[in-house]
């Protein structure tokens, strides 16, 4: 009886297991005509780019642009001479002379705007029988800014400053002071037009409106009323038109260089002031130069031994020189 019951139990378990497995692993029937459609691909395809930042190339480009926009020049020279006599029958004075000059120029250009400024200084002295005397002393600063309006013409503003470094005296033996730093000093400010062709050595500036200021900072010289400044005053201003012509050219395979500046200022109350300076440099070697300098100057108000006469100075020297130019 027990054996029969066990057979019935195992048979029922087998039937239940078969039914459960069929329910668990059955696959539904698929209609072959119903083809599933894949959803569209919404991802955007992008091209692979290999560009990247190169710091070296960036710095090189900055240097190229800076050099293209800026032109810098520096000239410096030194000239020395000495004469010594010791138990010399014909006689003579022991002398030592020194003269130095420096010229710096910087030009900046970007699109229509251009800036050109120069600093030019000269200083010299001689020593004769232990007596030192200055015979050359001047510095000049010139600034020209332009904004191109036509092919060769530009709006222009100019500023010029001119004076000396140290006091000047009547002579080696007469220590009466005649001049000093910014005593006199000359300041010119003008607004006008500039004419200049590309790669041309000539630049012309015409200023219908310009101002000239004469400065005497030294109190003792102010009390004397030098250069037309009223006694006890330190400045005198004038208004009138001015003209300026600059020339800077190299020739003979760049061995020779000629620089010239002509400046004139006119005031209704007095004759025009005219200043024309010229510098010729001959540089046969890298460090040797010969310089010829000449200046013609007329200023009716200048305090000179011969008032209202043309002033003239020139010098010729051979010495050592240094030059730097980035272009």
C-alpha positions in Angstrom: 0.0 0.0 0.0 2.8 2.3 0.9 4.7 1.5 -2.3 1.7 2.4 -4.3 1.3 5.7 -2.6 5.0 6.6 -3.2 4.6 5.8 -6.9 1.6 8.1 -7.1 3.6 10.9 -5.3 6.6 10.8 -7.6 4.4 10.6 -10.7 2.5 13.8 -9.6 5.8 15.6 -8.8 7.1 14.8 -12.3 4.0 16.2 -13.9 4.2 19.4 -11.9 7.9 19.9 -12.8 7.2 19.5 -16.5 4.3 22.0 -16.4 6.5 24.5 -14.5 9.5 24.1 -16.8 7.3 24.6 -19.9 5.9 27.8 -18.4 9.3 29.1 -17.5 11.2 28.4 -20.8 8.4 28.8 -23.4 9.2 31.1 -26.4 6.3 33.0 -28.0 5.7 32.6 -31.6 7.1 35.5 -33.8 5.5 36.6 -37.0 8.2 36.5 -39.7 6.5 39.4 -41.7 6.8 41.8 -38.8 10.4 43.1 -39.1 11.5 45.2 -36.2 12.7 48.8 -37.0 15.8 50.1 -35.1 15.4 53.5 -33.6 17.3 56.3 -35.4 20.9 57.3 -34.2 20.6 60.7 -32.5 24.4 61.1 -31.8 26.1 63.8 -33.8 29.3 62.8 -35.6 32.2 65.3 -35.1 35.5 65.4 -37.0 38.6 64.7 -35.0 40.8 67.8 -34.7 44.5 67.7 -34.0 45.1 71.4 -33.3 46.7 72.4 -30.0 48.3 75.4 -28.3 52.0 75.8 -29.0 53.6 78.3 -26.6 56.8 78.5 -28.6 55.0 79.5 -31.8 52.9 82.0 -29.8 56.0 83.7 -28.4 57.7 83.8 -31.8 54.7 85.5 -33.3 54.6 88.1 -30.5 58.3 88.8 -31.2 57.6 89.1 -34.9 54.8 91.6 -34.4 56.8 93.6 -31.9 59.7 93.9 -34.2 57.4 94.8 -37.1 55.8 97.7 -35.2 58.9 98.9 -33.3 62.2 100.3 -34.7 64.9 101.1 -32.1 68.3 102.7 -32.7 71.2 103.7 -30.4 74.4 105.6 -31.5 77.1 106.5 -29.0 80.6 107.8 -29.6 83.6 109.1 -27.6 86.5 111.2 -28.8 89.6 112.0 -26.8 92.8 114.0 -27.5 95.8 114.9 -25.4 98.9 117.0 -26.0 101.7 116.9 -23.4 105.0 118.9 -23.3 107.9 118.2 -21.0 111.0 120.4 -21.3 110.0 121.4 -24.8 112.0 124.3 -26.2 109.3 125.9 -28.4 106.9 125.8 -25.5 103.2 125.0 -25.4 100.3 124.3 -23.2 99.4 120.8 -21.9 95.9 120.0 -23.1 93.3 117.3 -22.8 90.0 117.3 -24.6 87.0 115.0 -24.4 83.8 115.0 -26.4 80.9 112.5 -26.3 77.5 112.2 -28.0 74.5 109.9 -27.9 71.6 109.5 -30.2 68.5 107.4 -29.4 65.5 106.9 -31.6 62.4 104.8 -31.3 59.5 104.5 -33.8 56.2 102.7 -33.3 53.7 102.1 -36.0 50.3 100.4 -35.9 47.8 100.9 -38.7 47.2 104.6 -39.1 49.0 105.7 -35.9 52.7 106.4 -35.7 55.0 107.6 -32.9 58.5 108.8 -33.4 60.7 110.2 -30.6 64.4 111.1 -30.5 66.9 112.0 -27.8 70.1 113.6 -28.9 72.8 114.8 -26.5 76.4 116.2 -26.8 78.9 117.1 -24.1 82.5 118.2 -24.4 85.2 119.9 -22.3 88.9 120.6 -22.5 91.6 121.0 -19.8 94.4 123.4 -20.4 97.1 123.9 -17.8 94.9 122.3 -15.1 91.9 124.6 -15.9 88.8 122.8 -16.9 86.3 124.5 -19.3 83.1 123.2 -20.9 82.9 123.9 -24.6 79.9 121.8 -25.7 76.8 121.0 -23.8 73.3 120.4 -25.2 70.5 117.9 -25.1 67.3 117.7 -27.2 64.1 115.6 -27.0 61.8 115.5 -30.0 58.4 113.8 -30.2 56.3 113.4 -33.3 52.9 111.6 -33.3 50.9 111.2 -36.5 47.5 109.9 -37.7 47.4 109.1 -41.4 44.5 110.9 -43.2 45.6 110.6 -46.9 48.3 108.8 -48.8 51.3 110.9 -47.8 49.6 113.4 -45.4 48.9 112.9 -41.7 47.6 114.9 -38.7 50.6 115.7 -36.5 51.5 116.9 -33.0 55.1 117.8 -32.1 56.8 118.4 -28.8 60.4 119.7 -28.7 62.5 120.2 -25.5 66.1 121.7 -25.6 68.5 122.8 -22.9 71.9 121.9 -21.3 73.2 119.8 -18.5 75.7 121.9 -16.5 76.4 125.6 -15.9 78.2 127.7 -18.5 80.6 130.6 -17.9 82.0 133.5 -19.8 85.5 132.0 -20.2 88.1 129.9 -18.6 89.2 132.7 -16.4 85.9 134.6 -16.0 83.6 132.5 -13.9 80.5 134.7 -14.4 77.6 132.3 -15.0 75.9 132.7 -18.3 73.6 129.6 -18.4 72.5 126.6 -16.4 70.2 123.6 -16.6 66.9 124.8 -18.1 68.2 128.3 -18.0 67.4 128.9 -20.7 65.3 125.9 -21.7 63.1 125.9 -24.8 59.8 124.0 -25.1 57.9 123.9 -28.4 54.4 122.3 -28.8 52.6 122.3 -32.1 49.6 120.9 -33.9 49.5 120.6 -37.7 50.2 118.3 -40.6 53.0 116.0 -41.6 54.1 115.0 -45.1 56.1 111.8 -45.5 56.5 109.2 -48.3 57.2 105.6 -47.4 61.0 104.9 -47.3 61.7 108.6 -48.0 64.4 110.2 -45.8 62.5 113.5 -45.7 59.7 114.4 -43.3 58.0 117.9 -43.3 55.8 119.1 -40.5 53.8 122.3 -40.9 52.0 123.7 -37.8 49.6 126.6 -38.2 49.2 126.7 -34.4 52.3 126.2 -32.1 53.5 127.5 -28.8 57.0 128.4 -27.7 57.9 128.6 -24.0 61.3 130.0 -22.8 62.2 128.8 -19.3 64.8 130.2 -16.9 64.8 128.2 -13.7 68.0 129.7 -12.2 67.1 132.6 -9.9 70.3 134.6 -10.5 69.9 134.3 -14.3 66.2 135.1 -14.0 67.0 138.4 -12.3 69.2 139.3 -15.3 66.3 138.7 -17.7 68.2 136.5 -20.2 66.8 135.4 -23.6 64.0 137.9 -23.5 62.4 136.7 -20.3 61.2 139.5 -18.1 63.5 140.2 -15.1 62.4 138.2 -12.1 60.2 135.9 -14.2 60.9 132.3 -15.0 58.9 131.7 -18.2 57.8 133.5 -21.3 55.3 132.2 -23.8 54.7 132.9 -27.4 52.1 131.7 -30.0 52.6 131.5 -33.8 53.1 129.1 -36.8 56.1 126.8 -37.1 57.8 124.6 -39.6 60.1 121.6 -39.3 62.0 119.6 -41.9 63.9 116.4 -40.9 66.3 114.5 -43.1 67.9 111.2 -42.3 69.7 109.3 -45.0 72.5 106.7 -45.5 74.6 106.4 -48.6 77.9 105.0 -49.9 76.9 101.5 -48.9 75.7 102.8 -45.5 79.2 104.0 -44.6 78.0 107.6 -44.5 75.0 109.0 -42.8 73.6 112.5 -43.0 71.1 113.9 -40.4 69.6 117.4 -40.7 66.9 119.3 -38.9 65.6 122.7 -39.9 63.2 124.4 -37.5 61.5 127.8 -37.6 59.1 129.5 -35.3 57.5 132.9 -36.1 55.9 135.3 -33.7 54.1 138.4 -34.9 55.9 140.6 -32.4 59.5 139.6 -33.4 61.5 138.1 -36.3 61.4 134.3 -36.8 63.7 132.0 -34.8 65.6 129.7 -37.1 67.7 126.7 -36.2 69.5 124.4 -38.7 71.7 121.6 -37.4 73.6 119.1 -39.5 75.5 115.9 -38.6 77.6 113.9 -41.0 78.9 110.5 -39.8 81.5 108.5 -41.7 81.9 105.0 -40.3 84.6 103.1 -42.1 84.7 100.3 -39.5 82.3 99.0 -36.9 83.8 100.9 -34.0 85.5 103.9 -35.6 83.7 107.0 -36.7 84.4 110.5 -38.0 81.8 113.1 -37.2 81.3 116.6 -38.6 78.7 118.7 -36.8 77.5 122.2 -37.8 74.8 124.4 -36.4 73.4 127.7 -37.6 71.1 129.5 -35.2 69.3 132.9 -35.3 67.4 134.1 -32.3 67.0 137.9 -31.9 66.3 137.5 -28.1 69.3 135.3 -27.4 71.9 136.7 -24.9 75.1 136.7 -27.1 78.2 138.8 -27.3 76.9 140.2 -30.6 73.1 140.6 -30.2 70.8 140.0 -33.1 73.6 138.3 -35.1 73.7 134.8 -36.6 75.2 132.2 -34.2 77.4 129.4 -35.7 79.3 126.4 -34.3 80.9 123.4 -35.8 83.2 120.5 -34.8 85.1 117.7 -36.4 86.2 114.6 -34.4 87.4 111.1 -34.8 86.8 108.5 -32.2 85.3 105.2 -31.0 81.6 104.5 -31.7 78.9 102.0 -30.9 75.7 101.5 -32.9 72.6 99.3 -32.3 69.6 99.0 -34.6 67.0 96.2 -34.5 66.3 96.6 -38.3 
